[in-house]
Amino acid sequence: MEYSFGMAHALTPYEALLAVLDAAGSQLALAEICGVRQGTVSKWVNITKRLPAKYAMQVSKKTGVPYWLLAPDFYPHALPSPVDVPGEDCSPILAGRDRAVAFDRQAETKLTGTGQ
């Protein structure tokens, strides 16, 4: 079976699990990759319909199926976020991002007039 792992043809976690099974060759082979029994893999395929997130990275390394497709709730696909690419709107907020900036509770106390 041919699988596409691009963003345009993203697989559901169940389809990604089936792709892993295809790449591994069998439920027993996948069980060996994960260090579990074949019955556990059968439960994933037939009942939960997804691979537990704790196995996603090691399975991805062995099968080539991207880990973010196996467990998208835990590993969202890496896309640039507004914080990673600051623009004019957030530049005042992020101005100290490249410098060591620490919060000084004593300075805040003096400014607000509240003390302990």
C-alpha positions as CSV (number, residue, x, y, z in Angstrom):
1,M,0.0,0.0,0.0
2,E,1.3,3.5,-0.9
3,Y,1.2,6.2,1.8
4,S,1.8,10.0,1.5
5,F,3.1,11.8,4.5
6,G,2.7,15.3,3.2
7,M,0.5,18.0,4.8
8,A,-2.0,17.9,2.0
9,H,-2.7,14.2,2.5
10,A,-2.3,13.9,6.3
11,L,-3.4,10.5,7.6
12,T,-5.6,10.0,10.6
13,P,-3.9,8.3,13.6
14,Y,-5.6,5.0,12.6
15,E,-4.4,5.3,9.0
16,A,-0.9,6.1,10.4
17,L,-1.1,3.0,12.6
18,L,-2.0,0.9,9.5
19,A,0.9,2.4,7.7
20,V,3.2,1.4,10.6
21,L,1.8,-2.1,10.4
22,D,2.5,-2.2,6.7
23,A,6.0,-0.9,7.2
24,A,6.8,-3.2,10.1
25,G,5.3,-6.2,8.2
26,S,3.2,-7.7,11.0
27,Q,1.6,-7.1,14.4
28,L,4.3,-9.2,15.9
29,A,7.1,-7.1,14.3
30,L,5.4,-3.9,15.6
31,A,5.1,-5.5,19.0
32,E,8.9,-6.2,19.0
33,I,9.6,-2.6,18.1
34,C,7.5,-1.4,21.0
35,G,8.6,-4.1,23.5
36,V,5.0,-5.3,24.0
37,R,3.1,-8.5,23.2
38,Q,1.3,-9.0,19.9
39,G,-2.0,-9.0,21.7
40,T,-1.4,-5.4,22.8
41,V,-0.8,-4.4,19.2
42,S,-4.0,-6.2,18.2
43,K,-5.9,-4.1,20.8
44,W,-4.4,-0.9,19.3
45,V,-5.5,-1.9,15.8
46,N,-9.0,-3.3,16.6
47,I,-10.1,-1.4,19.7
48,T,-8.3,1.9,20.4
49,K,-7.5,2.5,16.7
50,R,-4.3,4.4,17.5
51,L,-0.8,3.9,18.7
52,P,-0.1,5.2,22.3
53,A,1.9,8.4,22.1
54,K,4.8,7.0,24.2
55,Y,5.7,4.7,21.3
56,A,5.4,7.2,18.5
57,M,9.0,8.3,18.4
58,Q,10.6,4.9,18.4
59,V,8.1,3.5,15.9
60,S,8.7,6.5,13.7
61,K,12.4,5.9,13.7
62,K,12.0,2.2,12.8
63,T,9.2,2.6,10.2
64,G,9.6,6.0,8.7
65,V,6.0,7.0,9.5
66,P,6.1,10.5,11.0
67,Y,5.5,10.6,14.7
68,W,3.2,13.6,14.4
69,L,0.8,11.5,12.4
70,L,0.9,8.7,14.9
71,A,0.1,10.9,17.9
72,P,-1.0,14.3,16.6
73,D,-2.4,15.3,20.0
74,F,1.0,15.1,21.6
75,Y,3.2,16.0,18.6
76,P,1.5,18.6,16.4
77,H,3.3,19.0,13.1
78,A,6.0,21.7,13.4
79,L,4.7,24.9,11.7
80,P,6.0,28.4,12.3
81,S,4.0,30.1,15.0
82,P,3.5,33.8,15.5
83,V,6.0,33.7,18.5
84,D,8.7,32.1,16.3
85,V,8.3,34.7,13.7
86,P,7.7,38.0,15.5
87,G,6.1,40.8,13.6
88,E,5.3,44.5,14.3
89,D,2.4,43.6,16.6
90,C,4.4,41.6,19.1
91,S,7.8,43.3,18.8
92,P,7.3,45.3,22.0
93,I,6.5,42.2,23.9
94,L,9.4,40.3,22.5
95,A,11.9,43.1,22.7
96,G,13.8,41.5,25.6
97,R,13.7,38.0,24.1
98,D,17.3,38.0,23.0
99,R,18.6,39.5,26.3
100,A,18.5,37.9,29.7
101,V,15.4,39.4,31.2
102,A,14.3,38.5,34.6
103,F,11.3,39.4,36.7
104,D,12.2,41.5,39.8
105,R,9.4,41.1,42.4
106,Q,11.0,43.8,44.6
107,A,10.9,46.3,41.8
108,E,7.3,45.6,41.1
109,T,6.5,46.0,44.9
110,K,8.2,49.5,44.8
111,L,6.3,50.5,41.7
112,T,2.9,49.4,42.8
113,G,3.3,50.4,46.4
114,T,2.3,47.0,47.7
115,G,4.6,45.5,50.3
116,Q,4.9,42.4,52.3
